[in-house]
Amino acid sequence: MALDTRTAAAEVIGEVLAGKSLNQVLTPRLLKVAERDRGLLQQLCYGSLRQAPRLQALLEQLLDKPLRDKDRDVQGLLICGLYQLESTRIPDHAAVAATVGAVRGLKKNWAKNMTNAVLRRFLRERDKLEQGLDEAARANHPRWLFREISRQWPEAADQIMDANNLQPPMTLRVNRLQTTREAYLAMLASAGIAARAGTLCEDAIYLEQPCDVTELPGFAEGQASVQDEAAQLAAVLLEAAPGERILDACSAPGGKTCHILELQPAIAELVAMDIDETRLLKVSENLGRLGLTATLLAADAGHLPMQLEPASFDRILVDAPCSATGVIRRHPDVKLLRREEDIRGFAAQQRRILDGLWPLLKAGGALLYATCSILEEENSAVLQQFLGDYPDAELVPFAGDWGQPTPYGRQLLPSPTGPDGLFYARLKKTF
């Protein structure tokens, strides 16, 4: 018997509240609900988590006392119920009834009357409850992140947070080895799929409405891939040349690896490395669909891999692990999972990776540093410290006026209809 959709959503949100990632817990639940309800389950989970800081603040006013940790699934159900009442076209009475009915699936009948009372009180008092929210809750961001965005990007803070709260655009990367952007736009139009060209990258296309990849013409044959335009910029900025040996150091799931090969098929070798061997399977799948070849290597970039010779690469791409504060709209669980103290840990990890990879770069070679963070501590501050410790490292400015200039690179900020928020910096090894 299929799992009730709202019960499944409550369990997913509850597990995210307990510290698990959305990707980790949503996929198994999608297989348990009826196929026709999978889209609704995704909507309820993603939408509820995008608005979680606000909905949690509303719950604090609606509940007489906080729920126990073991009842995070009930809290998840209440968050899901409030999301339906605030942000979906589901009629109020139907949303309340379906949410109350989902309590049965959680096997916590004691919560039935409470759930009904909380949702109905919200409908009666929503204007008053709204007045009790602070600025961060109204902006749907945790207080620490609201404060940091406002401090670091005062002129763009509203744009950033608005973008974080919206469903992101679906962006494609055209495989120029097989077709052109103009030809693929024409194919999309023939298929009845409205789209427009990107402005940062020559291969980028934005769809007016997201769709299943199986609906995209030529997708199975490798004519296009799904990749945000900001991420597409990595392969462009790397500037790989014929005959060079390239290392994509944190390569999974392989979007940037494949784009490098599409832009420069005449390189001598591309080594796609990742610390997680299972994630390299996704890199292999993407390479296979696109008909591309790379050397796959499971290794920790934070230590000089024994399999690789020092000074053996002309260019290195470091797409470093980070807080993901520039891609929150794609990973809304970041709002609940990330803590202010995590940022220092990410910065230390990023520095460790740079230390581990720098010996692999040839003299005269280039390293492109990228994160999907908009926070200075993970970006310019890491580069400033690294450059101070390595006399053979030199910052090479980028041409063009894309993004926002920073002391040690350029920052793209998330925009409602444009690219994600990624940081890029380029270093040259001088001797």
Secondary structure, DSSP 4 states (H G I P E B T S, - for coil): -PPPHHHHHHHHHHHHHTT--HHHHHHHHHTTS-GGGHHHHHHHHHHHHHTHHHHHHHHHHH-SSPPPGGGHHHHHHHHHHHHHHHHSSS-HHHHHHHHHHHHHHHT-TTHHHHHHHHHHHHHHHHHHHHHT--HHHHTTS-HHHHHHHHHH-TTTHHHHHHHHTSPPPPEEEE-TTT--HHHHHHHHHHTT--EEE-SS-TTEEEESS---GGGSTTTTTTSEEE--HHHHHHHHHH---TT-EEEETT-TT-HHHHHHHHH-TT-SEEEEEES-HHHHHHHHHHHHHHT---EEEE--TTS--TTS-TT-EEEEEEE-----TT-TTT-TTHHHH--TTHHHHHHHHHHHHHHHHGGGEEEEEEEEEEES---GGGTHHHHHHHHHH-TTEEE-PPSS--SEEETTEEE----TTS----EEEEEEE--
